[in-house]
Amino acid sequence: MLIYQSVIVGVICLVLDFFEEFLSFPMCSRPMVVGSVVGFFLGDLKAGVMIGASLELVFMGAVQIGASTPPDSLIGTAVGTAFAIIMHADVEVALALAVPVALLVSMTASFWLTLRTLWHPTIEKMMNKGDYKGLERMFYVVALTLYIPRAVLVSLAIFAGSSAIEQLIAVIPDFVTGGLDVAAGMMVAVGFAMLMKMMWSKKMCVYYFLGFLLVAYLNLPILAVAFFGVILCVILYFEGNFKMNKAAPEASEEEELFND
């Protein structure tokens, strides 16, 4: 049973990795999707959705900008979700495992990308011969050179590590597991803080405080605040267009000259 589960999670990572790149990044590697898919195939969709949603808050602000290497949310979520479901553990265990795994995989990203360079001589020969059909096939070969080792490592980690982690959790004192629970809650705050750091501005901060007041003083749930934000965006969009079209100043002769 454990072999089947580890292979399934490895195949899920392989397929989602492949789809993410070759379907022009449709967000299928996000924790919400990965956790749900892993939970479905491991027989606990509810736990998968809950873990994926929690990890989505953690990795929401982790995006690749320039040469930066963000934590690998796909592998981290897959491993954390699989361990939590296999061991029948809480969401906090998945959070505690997913973040270190994601950071570790991101540190080794350059090594896996280097494997692609092994195919450069073959690709150059095909280019010199004008073998365009062969070049098309090489797209898949080069991609799988990166994705297959990652998927194999995920399967091996789940197969070899579940019993060890079960024993480790059993001997961990209560005050340590309590600290992990607190840390898991803080990770969500860190994810939001990373996202806010990129979005924060004088124009945006007023909406942040508006949402805080709606939750703190009106006791509205997050879903209601989200719908409220959507309606507010629609109102501001149409009002902004109306003002822009109606109050647009007439262009002077000098401006018309430069517009030409």
Secondary structure as UniProt FT lines:
FT   HELIX           2..22
FT   TURN            23..24
FT   TURN            28..29
FT   HELIX           31..41
FT   TURN            42..43
FT   HELIX           45..59
FT   TURN            60..61
FT   TURN            66..67
FT   HELIX           73..86
FT   TURN            87..88
FT   HELIX           91..107
FT   HELIX           109..114
FT   HELIX           115..119
FT   HELIX           120..129
FT   HELIX           132..171
FT   HELIX           174..199
FT   TURN            202..204
FT   HELIX           205..218
FT   HELIX           222..246
FT   HELIX           253..259
//
